[in-house]
Amino acid sequence: MRIEGATALVTGANRGIGRAFAEDLLERGAAKVYAGVRDVGTVTDSRLTPIQLDVTDAARVAAVAAELTDVDLVVNNAGTGLPALPLAASLDDARFELELNYLALLSMTEAFAPVLAANGGGAFVNMLSIVSFVGFPNLSTYSASKAAAWSYSNSARVQLKTEGTELVGVHVGFVDTDLIASFDVPKIAPREVAVAAFDGLEAGAPEVLVDERTREVKAALGDDQNLIYPGVAEDFSAAAAA
């Protein structure tokens, strides 16, 4: 899909990766970019069109889809992650992660797929994660919610294709955002994620693996218990000892 001339909706476009998505869309010549956020007052870029949108509110999602009939590109970026060990996770926190990271994705797709189809087909760009592929103990419930989002994206891609709509799943490791500000690990800039994602979309890729670590993990999934999880366990033990 060509971005030049497209009309896009980016959820969570007021900061971090969402803001980078919105800015890169404008740089690539998108005709209009809606910024879907809970509080429209947080959208400070005058080039964006703020839209009040809580993606966990299915009724509001449906209302926005009925209003924004010109959209042909949806970037499902809004999400959250809460540190949680598997044996001490809060059920309320886990439910919230599932609502925002997975169920909202389903709601957005069902609401906007007919809009994109009516416009001749378009694209969804789903912001996923390296934890879609591997469960990290300190992000156990977040990992589970992103794994669900990945699985749903893969099945939705098949049906959307029959309507002329693409779906690009974007996976990345640690990005320099508020979400992992407390993590003492190498991080990449949000702009790198946006550029890689839209390069992939314009090239017709079904999936974008932004960084080398994510590519390594995806390549090792065929033998993950021997190639991935021993390293995860080693890192977890070292962190616990520290």
Wavefront OBJ file of the C-alpha trace (Angstrom):
o trace
v 0.000 0.000 0.000
v 1.202 3.497 -0.836
v 1.019 5.924 2.074
v 1.142 9.072 -0.051
v -2.391 10.425 -0.247
v -3.756 7.986 2.349
v -6.036 8.879 5.234
v -4.824 7.241 8.424
v -5.939 6.709 11.996
v -3.248 6.134 14.633
v -4.308 5.066 18.105
v -2.212 6.341 20.989
v -0.709 8.984 18.704
v 0.091 11.511 21.416
v 3.402 10.035 22.559
v 6.129 7.454 22.038
v 5.814 5.094 19.092
v 2.335 6.406 18.256
v 3.641 9.929 17.809
v 6.476 8.600 15.652
v 3.945 6.732 13.497
v 1.901 9.895 13.009
v 4.936 12.027 12.149
v 6.295 9.511 9.652
v 2.904 9.228 7.961
v 2.905 12.978 7.420
v 6.465 12.916 6.098
v 5.478 10.205 3.604
v 2.667 12.363 2.266
v -0.430 11.049 4.018
v -3.344 13.333 3.159
v -4.796 13.258 6.681
v -3.835 11.671 9.983
v -6.372 11.198 12.751
v -4.889 10.904 16.239
v -7.088 8.579 18.281
v -6.504 9.328 21.975
v -8.448 9.280 25.230
v -7.773 12.975 25.882
v -7.713 15.132 22.746
v -5.961 17.864 24.721
v -2.786 15.770 24.660
v -2.457 16.091 20.871
v -0.217 19.110 20.364
v 0.785 18.674 16.698
v -1.487 20.963 14.664
v -0.993 18.784 11.584
v -2.986 15.985 13.256
v -6.758 15.723 13.642
v -7.553 14.678 17.212
v -10.284 12.095 17.756
v -11.496 11.082 21.214
v -11.097 7.324 21.321
v -10.776 4.804 24.113
v -10.053 1.601 22.205
v -11.274 -0.525 25.126
v -14.768 0.978 24.667
v -16.270 -1.099 21.849
v -19.268 1.207 21.455
v -17.006 4.224 21.019
v -14.819 2.330 18.557
v -17.896 1.516 16.464
v -19.062 5.140 16.597
v -15.673 6.436 15.445
v -15.598 3.916 12.592
v -19.028 5.124 11.487
v -17.753 8.723 11.580
v -14.365 8.307 9.890
v -15.525 6.837 6.602
v -12.513 8.221 4.718
v -9.921 6.079 6.561
v -7.942 3.563 4.523
v -5.060 2.934 6.944
v -5.416 2.024 10.634
v -2.385 1.875 12.918
v -3.278 -0.103 16.036
v -0.609 1.263 18.334
v -2.318 1.889 21.691
v -1.168 -0.564 24.321
v 0.190 -1.041 27.796
v 2.587 -3.283 29.686
v 2.751 -3.922 33.410
v 5.687 -5.770 34.999
v 4.444 -8.993 36.571
v 6.042 -12.288 37.553
v 4.058 -15.409 36.631
v 3.468 -16.458 40.242
v 2.553 -13.016 41.541
v 0.586 -11.379 38.741
v -2.509 -9.293 39.468
v -5.603 -10.647 37.729
v -6.974 -7.116 37.372
v -3.759 -5.952 35.691
v -3.767 -8.994 33.425
v -7.361 -8.335 32.392
v -6.513 -4.701 31.607
v -3.584 -5.761 29.420
v -5.797 -8.219 27.558
v -8.482 -5.557 27.084
v -6.059 -2.988 25.679
v -3.468 -5.116 23.883
v -5.693 -7.859 22.458
v -9.465 -7.343 22.718
v -9.227 -3.724 21.566
v -7.349 -4.961 18.495
v -10.246 -7.283 17.715
v -12.756 -4.467 18.235
v -10.831 -2.038 16.030
v -10.423 -4.599 13.260
v -14.072 -5.603 13.188
v -15.197 -1.960 13.195
v -12.816 -0.610 10.573
v -12.529 -3.549 8.165
v -15.797 -2.598 6.425
v -14.624 1.030 6.164
v -11.378 -0.010 4.488
v -13.192 -2.442 2.201
v -15.659 0.257 1.147
v -12.709 2.468 0.204
v -11.294 -0.201 -2.068
v -9.148 -1.963 0.513
v -6.481 -0.558 2.790
v -4.242 -1.721 5.582
v -3.946 -2.346 9.283
v -0.584 -1.916 10.973
v -0.587 -3.734 14.323
v 2.053 -2.793 16.883
v 3.106 -6.095 18.437
v 6.353 -7.045 20.207
v 9.210 -9.473 20.601
v 7.198 -10.822 23.545
v 4.617 -12.046 21.039
v 7.177 -14.800 20.411
v 8.745 -15.335 23.839
v 7.386 -15.026 27.371
v 9.657 -13.006 29.642
v 9.100 -13.833 33.341
v 9.115 -10.192 34.456
v 6.562 -9.331 31.753
v 4.508 -12.500 31.963
v 0.990 -11.143 31.491
v 2.088 -8.515 28.966
v 3.793 -11.271 26.971
v 0.589 -13.324 27.024
v -1.525 -10.415 25.794
v 0.860 -9.705 22.911
v 0.982 -13.392 21.983
v -2.808 -13.306 21.719
v -2.613 -10.168 19.564
v -0.077 -11.846 17.269
v -2.246 -14.935 16.835
v -5.317 -12.837 16.101
v -3.363 -10.709 13.613
v -2.270 -13.817 11.734
v -5.811 -15.126 11.368
v -7.296 -11.717 10.580
v -4.719 -11.194 7.823
v -6.092 -14.182 5.934
v -9.689 -12.958 5.921
v -8.808 -9.299 5.328
v -6.891 -10.266 2.213
v -10.151 -11.434 0.623
v -11.424 -7.847 1.044
v -8.334 -6.258 -0.498
v -6.926 -5.160 2.861
v -3.421 -5.859 4.131
v -2.297 -6.444 7.698
v 1.269 -5.821 8.848
v 2.387 -7.129 12.229
v 5.253 -5.076 13.706
v 7.525 -6.775 16.232
v 10.331 -5.078 18.135
v 12.334 -5.443 21.329
v 13.052 -2.558 23.680
v 12.074 0.915 22.473
v 12.901 4.167 24.223
v 9.416 4.976 25.557
v 7.763 5.581 28.931
v 6.727 1.930 29.024
v 10.258 0.648 29.638
v 11.914 3.782 30.997
v 12.988 1.873 34.116
v 14.624 -0.975 32.149
v 18.416 -0.721 31.997
v 18.781 -2.225 28.524
v 19.789 -0.988 25.064
v 16.806 0.675 23.360
v 16.034 1.899 19.885
v 14.275 5.154 19.006
v 10.528 5.170 18.297
v 11.209 6.670 14.876
v 13.152 3.535 13.868
v 10.039 1.488 14.559
v 7.791 3.751 12.500
v 10.177 3.875 9.548
v 10.640 0.098 9.495
v 6.891 -0.504 9.822
v 5.905 1.772 6.953
v 8.770 0.604 4.772
v 7.381 -2.896 5.277
v 3.830 -1.782 4.526
v 4.844 -0.085 1.290
v 6.849 -3.175 0.306
v 3.860 -5.472 0.891
v 5.394 -7.340 3.856
v 2.988 -9.211 6.156
v 5.337 -8.861 9.115
v 8.141 -6.500 10.128
v 10.894 -7.581 12.538
v 12.448 -4.251 13.435
v 15.638 -5.149 15.315
v 18.233 -7.909 15.220
v 17.232 -9.466 18.552
v 13.636 -9.837 17.393
v 14.789 -11.442 14.144
v 16.949 -13.894 16.090
v 14.097 -14.891 18.374
v 11.630 -15.364 15.520
v 14.156 -17.523 13.659
v 14.619 -19.734 16.724
v 10.936 -20.453 17.374
v 11.183 -23.907 15.829
v 13.315 -25.008 18.792
v 12.488 -22.340 21.342
v 12.928 -24.519 24.422
v 16.565 -25.140 23.495
v 17.462 -21.949 21.613
v 15.520 -19.240 23.459
v 14.410 -20.167 26.960
v 17.775 -21.229 28.414
v 18.969 -17.667 27.773
v 15.759 -16.236 29.226
v 16.254 -18.355 32.365
v 19.896 -17.279 32.643
v 18.970 -13.602 32.387
v 16.189 -14.044 34.936
v 18.503 -15.770 37.426
v 21.147 -13.071 37.011
v 18.589 -10.325 37.571
v 17.231 -12.074 40.654
v 20.736 -12.456 42.089
v 21.459 -8.775 41.513
l 1 2 3 4 5 6 7 8 9 10 11 12 13 14 15 16 17 18 19 20 21 22 23 24 25 26 27 28 29 30 31 32 33 34 35 36 37 38 39 40 41 42 43 44 45 46 47 48 49 50 51 52 53 54 55 56 57 58 59 60 61 62 63 64 65 66 67 68 69 70 71 72 73 74 75 76 77 78 79 80 81 82 83 84 85 86 87 88 89 90 91 92 93 94 95 96 97 98 99 100 101 102 103 104 105 106 107 108 109 110 111 112 113 114 115 116 117 118 119 120 121 122 123 124 125 126 127 128 129 130 131 132 133 134 135 136 137 138 139 140 141 142 143 144 145 146 147 148 149 150 151 152 153 154 155 156 157 158 159 160 161 162 163 164 165 166 167 168 169 170 171 172 173 174 175 176 177 178 179 180 181 182 183 184 185 186 187 188 189 190 191 192 193 194 195 196 197 198 199 200 201 202 203 204 205 206 207 208 209 210 211 212 213 214 215 216 217 218 219 220 221 222 223 224 225 226 227 228 229 230 231 232 233 234 235 236 237 238 239 240 241 242
